[in-house]
């Protein structure tokens, strides 16, 4: 019979620290390959994002630089060195046809502001109804909505023109506003956000207390949906602000033009009057300033959670 002898306590105490240190080194060694893999991956992703940002911002930087040059400097050399004629170009643009450019800017603000506000409200109503109500044909309505998201707006411009021409609304502000009040993508986003942000228990509790459906929508649901609705508003505002085809087809009076169609007219004149190119570039620079301001004002809504969005409302 073999007798197993236990190691002395002193021996065990001496060996345990070495074993513990060896285990820690082994764990660090096991983690080291993962860490080594993460660093290049993170650096590569950062490099791709920087290249993408440079790709998007480079044309903006060129517009900023080109708008500071006069016509002779603009066509003589291609360089990113700024000049000193930005204010002169703004003054010349302002004087063009007694300030017609600023009329275009005001028209664009009207189309985009009013259109985006009404469209966002309609999206909130529709999205909330699709998320929180049960009614016959709900699934079919949502499928039609998804199909509407996939249809490019440019395809609908001609049919919309023919319909509005039948009621005499072409070449009016309504011709640009009405077709853009319904946004399938905005309704889709509002439906998704309403389902996630508005608990059904809160709605049922409000109904138990005797609250009406419109009260629940305006006082409970919309404040909870506010961060998502801000996103819907910004998407719709930018889409209307940058829209070209619809107002180009609908409008014939240049005093009703938005900024996109107006600058396109100046660009066409540049073929015979090269000095117009400077006005076009300066106008393009000024046209993006409201979008930047709007983004900076609204970005705070994306930094809060759902409850904070309801409280801030």
Secondary structure by P-SEA (a helix, b strand, c coil): cbbbbcccaaaaaaaaaaaaaaaaaaaaaaaaaaaaaaaaaaaaaaaaaaaaaaaaaaaaaaaaaaaaccaaaaaacccccccccaaaaaaaaaacccaaaaaaaaaaaaaaaaaaaaaaaaaaaaaaaaccccccaaaaaaaaaaaaaacccccaaaaaaaaaaaaccccccccccccccccaaaaaaaaaaaaccccaaaaaaaaaacccaaaaaaccccccaaaaaaaaaaaaaaaaaaccaaaaacccccccccaaaaaaaaaaacccccaaaaaaaaaaaaaaaaaaaaaaaacccccccaaaaaaac
